[in-house]
Amino acid sequence: MVIEKVRNDVGTYDITIEKENKNLSIFQTGQDYTISCQYVDYVCITDIDFEILEEESIYPFFKALYENIILGNCLGEKNITKETLERMNGMVNSSIYEEIVKDGAITILCDAYPRTCPNILKIQKLDGKILLSFTQVQGRMPKRKDVISIHIRQTGSRLGEFCYPFKYLFQNLQSIQERKEESVLKLKKD
């Protein structure tokens, strides 16, 4: 795994994680965030999977993203007041939550495209890994054929407050150290 951080115009770092000939990029555009995935070499794609293994240093950040959305803890509160707890319970019981969370999987529709043809990000926690599945839905709006991007707005998002865990993911990834190679050792069982 190669992790690269590049300073951007907003004063944060764009994060690119290269693994298995795929790039997962996470960057900030103003107050909004974008997660995109593509192969290192140019390949026309309509879907792509990116796995983050439990042994990898970035796993806790993506696990927190998954758990915060599943639990409805979108505000990232550690010391929860009664008002915050009521607000979070309201999120879990909302129609937005029911659209996003089904059978332990999170489905995010890209805010940059109409509901009829959004790019889709599905996040699942499986045995020992977090799986990010990107799907490009074709429609009237032209899209790049080599990358699938998911734009998440902090304001005006159709996700409502479920956009905040992505903001926290981005903030947490800012602290990660850049690595040229991160090896993952697997123990062989007899």
Secondary structure as GFF3:
##gff-version 3
##sequence-region A 1 190
A	DSSP	beta_strand	2	7	.	.	.	ID=ss1
A	DSSP	beta_strand	13	19	.	.	.	ID=ss2
A	DSSP	beta_strand	22	29	.	.	.	ID=ss3
A	DSSP	beta_strand	32	39	.	.	.	ID=ss4
A	DSSP	beta_strand	47	53	.	.	.	ID=ss5
A	DSSP	alpha_helix	59	71	.	.	.	ID=ss6
A	DSSP	alpha_helix	82	92	.	.	.	ID=ss7
A	DSSP	alpha_helix	95	100	.	.	.	ID=ss8
A	DSSP	beta_strand	101	102	.	.	.	ID=ss9
A	DSSP	beta_strand	105	109	.	.	.	ID=ss10
A	DSSP	beta_strand	120	126	.	.	.	ID=ss11
A	DSSP	beta_strand	129	135	.	.	.	ID=ss12
A	DSSP	beta_strand	148	152	.	.	.	ID=ss13
A	DSSP	three_ten_helix	160	163	.	.	.	ID=ss14
A	DSSP	alpha_helix	164	173	.	.	.	ID=ss15
###
